[in-house]
Structure formats: structure tokens, C-alpha cells
Amino acid sequence: MFAVYAESFSTEDPLSGLVVGERPEPEPPSGWTTVTVKAASLNHHDLWSLKGVGLREDALPMTLGCDAAGLDEDGNEIVVHAVVSDPAWSGDETLDPKRSLLSERYQGTFADKVVVPSRNVVPKPASLSFEEAACLPTAWLTAYRMLYTQGGLKPGDSVLVQGAGGGVATALITLARAGGLRVFATSRDEGKRKRALELGADEVFESGARLPQRVDAVMETVGKATWSHSVKSLRPGGTLVISGATSGPNPDNAELTRIFFLQLRVIGSTMGTRAELAALTSLLDTSGARPVIDRVLPMEQARDGFAAMAEGDVFGKIVFTR
Ligand SMILES: NC(=O)c1ccc[n+]([C@@H]2O[C@H](COP(=O)([O-])OP(=O)(O)OC[C@H]3O[C@@H](n4cnc5c(N)ncnc54)[C@H](OP(=O)(O)O)[C@@H]3O)[C@@H](O)[C@H]2O)c1
């Protein structure tokens, strides 16, 4: 079958290990099901995989992709939940020490078909297109959990979203707006700042600029480049939720003094549960909020999508269709 996969790793030139080609049809083990992929979306995770982050050499070749929407074996329209937990695990799947994401241990979604545990699908509301639904399982689910589970934010609270152009960041802005929050966003790029306003941010700023007020919470995915500013932007007792470190994991100043003196809470967040994915799909269904899609490409042109993400030339999600 058609598949987009990693054949080797390179930190310098990650796209050198990317193959757009053919892989054997998957055989679902007992308790797993085959999903026919209609649309899949690209995440920074897929670029990390090509750099050998989170993926072992002995797992190659590995079909990339965490996110998909498609048809189950009975022809029902579904969204794939990308977190594969141990069959013996019950409760919050993101806390299972044996969990993995599709494309880490099990083959990913950039293919005609993907096999997943039968419990890893949720119904796709008819109001969402396959392209929109394919944006949800990683970036949008991560954003949902950051704001409403880990951040515990309520209508009227204020939030700062760093790096407005990213897949997670655009989801954060849209979902924060849908949840009645006051939204500040930063971006290095003027065009992206304008688009963040169109998405519903109340005010936008250059990366690192002083905000007009201290906020209840900051949503961090950028890491090193914005960490200090994130800590300084919080009110006493505020919450910093972090789910990524695109610019690097070692900030020049960890701001430890400010963290304890202002009694800030720093909370990690990773993906989300299947129940949160179902709650997210129904929030979009009822609110009318929709994923921001930068571009839709046929999966055969996946390399162009990877190149755009590697260059940071993206606002919202890149979606591949079959
Ligand atoms: N923990 C999880 O479950 C989880 C899930 C999804 C993603 N993630 C992580 O979250 C991060 C974002 O993922 P994504 O898919 O949204 O990636 P993305 O679409 O590539 O977004 C990255 C954004 O980071 C900002 N940025 C990058 N380098 C920067 C720098 N040097 N200074 C300031 N801003 C910088 C950019 O914003 P501007 O250009 O607007 O400034 C860019 O739009 C990645 O590290 C990813 O691995 C984690």
C-alpha cells in the first residue's frame, strides 16, 4: 500500500530519511482494527521522528503520522486516538508508562491504512470534514488538555499563547476563544500576529514584549526562546502549562526564584485521553470552532509539507489527503 515513512535519521537534514513509497498492508492483531485513512495531519512530532527523537533505529522503516480521520471496518466515519496504551492499563491513557504514540512503536497514519487498538477510535461528527477531523488527535487534543484539564481555566480567565503560528498554538487560540478566555498571543512574525487576531486573540505582541497585564496562565510550546518571558508574564499563583520545546529544552534562565517566590505552578502536558478527544470533537460540533488549516496536500506531496514545517513557514495545520 501507499505510505510515507522514515527510512533513516538525520538531525542536519531530516528530510533525507523520508520516503514516499510503498509498504506492506498491515494485519490487525486481535483486538485491533483497520482504519481506511481519508485525511491525516502533520505534526512537529513527525519531524522529530526523522531526527531520531522518540523513534528507535531498530523500529525503521516506520510509517510516520499520528493523526488520522477515516472509515472503520463498518464504514463509520471516525477519528483515530493516537495514544496507544497497554491493554492492561485503565484510566488516563496519557499516564501509562508503557504508552506510545502511533509512529513510535506501531506504524503511523500517513498511509492507505492504519491498524489501531479497537478502543482507539471515536466517532467523527458529520459537521466536521475529514480534513478538519484529522487535525484533532495530536495538536488540538494537546491544546484542549493544556487549557482545560492541566490549566483548569474558566471563562473570563486570561491566557498567553506563545508562538502563535504553530499547530498547537493556533488550536490554543481558537479553543481559548471558544471557552470564553481573554487571549494574548506572541509571534515573531507580523503576518502571523495579524492572523492570530483574526482567529480570536484579543491582543498580539512580538515575542518577548511586555504584556499590558499579568495573566492567569501561559501556554508554552516554544521552550528556550520564550521560557523566561512566560514566567515573567504570570500573575502571582499563576500557571505555566508546557507541552513542547521547539526552540530547545534548556532556557538560559530557568527563573527558579520567580517560580517559588510568586508561587507559580509549572505543569507538563502530553496529548490527551480518548475521553478528552471525544469532548473536543463535541466542543467543535456545538461551538462551530474549526481547526486552522494552513494547506491541504495530496499525501503523495507529503515532502512539501514536511519542508514547510521544517522552515517554520506554517500557520495552522498541514493536512494530507488520500
Ligand atoms: N506534549 C505533547 O503531547 C505535544 C503534542 C503536540 C506538539 N508538541 C510539541 O509542541 C511543539 C509545537 O508543535 P507544533 O506541531 O505546534 O509545531 P509547529 O507547528 O512547528 O509550531 C512551532 C511554533 O513555535 C514557534 N517557534 C519556533 N521556534 C521559535 C523561536 N526560536 N522563537 C520563538 N518562537 C519559535 C513558532 O511560532 P512563531 O513563528 O509564530 O513565532 C512556530 O509557529 C513541538 O515541540 C512539539 O513537539 C507536544
The ligand as a MOL file (V3000), in Angstrom:
LIG
                    3D

  0  0  0     0  0            999 V3000
M  V30 BEGIN CTAB
M  V30 COUNTS 48 52 0 0 0
M  V30 BEGIN ATOM
M  V30 1 N 3.4510 17.0480 24.5330 0
M  V30 2 C 2.6310 16.7870 23.5320 0
M  V30 3 O 1.7320 15.9600 23.6340 0
M  V30 4 C 2.7790 17.5370 22.2640 0
M  V30 5 C 1.7900 17.4720 21.2900 0
M  V30 6 C 1.9280 18.2500 20.1450 0
M  V30 7 C 3.0630 19.0360 19.9920 0
M  V30 8 N 4.0270 19.0180 20.9360 0 CHG=1
M  V30 9 C 5.2380 19.8540 20.8020 0
M  V30 10 O 4.8330 21.2130 20.7620 0
M  V30 11 C 5.7050 21.9450 19.8830 0
M  V30 12 C 4.8890 22.6550 18.8320 0
M  V30 13 O 4.3410 21.6920 17.9720 0
M  V30 14 P 3.5770 22.1290 16.6560 0
M  V30 15 O 3.1680 20.8880 15.9370 0
M  V30 16 O 2.5760 23.1730 17.0160 0 CHG=-1
M  V30 17 O 4.8180 22.7760 15.8680 0
M  V30 18 P 4.8700 23.9280 14.8280 0
M  V30 19 O 3.5520 23.9680 14.1150 0
M  V30 20 O 6.1110 23.7280 14.0610 0
M  V30 21 O 4.9890 25.2740 15.7660 0
M  V30 22 C 6.1260 25.7380 16.3340 0
M  V30 23 C 5.9450 27.2690 16.6570 0
M  V30 24 O 6.9620 27.6040 17.5880 0
M  V30 25 C 7.3770 28.9310 17.3900 0
M  V30 26 N 8.8500 28.9860 17.4000 0
M  V30 27 C 9.6920 28.0830 16.8720 0
M  V30 28 N 10.9680 28.4680 17.0840 0
M  V30 29 C 10.9010 29.6320 17.7830 0
M  V30 30 C 11.8830 30.5170 18.2970 0
M  V30 31 N 13.1920 30.2940 18.1530 0
M  V30 32 N 11.4610 31.6370 18.9410 0
M  V30 33 C 10.1440 31.8810 19.1080 0
M  V30 34 N 9.1760 31.0580 18.6230 0
M  V30 35 C 9.5640 29.9500 17.9820 0
M  V30 36 C 6.8630 29.3900 16.0650 0
M  V30 37 O 5.9540 30.4300 16.2940 0
M  V30 38 P 6.0360 31.8470 15.5260 0
M  V30 39 O 6.6420 31.5950 14.1820 0
M  V30 40 O 4.5980 32.2680 15.4830 0
M  V30 41 O 6.8580 32.7420 16.3790 0
M  V30 42 C 6.1910 28.1550 15.4740 0
M  V30 43 O 4.9940 28.5050 14.8070 0
M  V30 44 C 6.6960 20.9290 19.3060 0
M  V30 45 O 7.8880 20.9970 20.0430 0
M  V30 46 C 6.0020 19.5940 19.5200 0
M  V30 47 O 6.9110 18.5370 19.6290 0
M  V30 48 C 3.9030 18.2970 22.0660 0
M  V30 END ATOM
M  V30 BEGIN BOND
M  V30 1 1 1 2
M  V30 2 2 2 3
M  V30 3 1 2 4
M  V30 4 1 4 5
M  V30 5 2 4 48
M  V30 6 2 5 6
M  V30 7 1 6 7
M  V30 8 2 7 8
M  V30 9 1 8 9
M  V30 10 1 8 48
M  V30 11 1 9 10
M  V30 12 1 9 46
M  V30 13 1 10 11
M  V30 14 1 11 12
M  V30 15 1 11 44
M  V30 16 1 12 13
M  V30 17 1 13 14
M  V30 18 2 14 15
M  V30 19 1 14 16
M  V30 20 1 14 17
M  V30 21 1 17 18
M  V30 22 2 18 19
M  V30 23 1 18 20
M  V30 24 1 18 21
M  V30 25 1 21 22
M  V30 26 1 22 23
M  V30 27 1 23 24
M  V30 28 1 23 42
M  V30 29 1 24 25
M  V30 30 1 25 26
M  V30 31 1 25 36
M  V30 32 1 26 27
M  V30 33 1 26 35
M  V30 34 2 27 28
M  V30 35 1 28 29
M  V30 36 1 29 30
M  V30 37 2 29 35
M  V30 38 1 30 31
M  V30 39 2 30 32
M  V30 40 1 32 33
M  V30 41 2 33 34
M  V30 42 1 34 35
M  V30 43 1 36 37
M  V30 44 1 36 42
M  V30 45 1 37 38
M  V30 46 2 38 39
M  V30 47 1 38 40
M  V30 48 1 38 41
M  V30 49 1 42 43
M  V30 50 1 44 45
M  V30 51 1 44 46
M  V30 52 1 46 47
M  V30 END BOND
M  V30 END CTAB
M  END
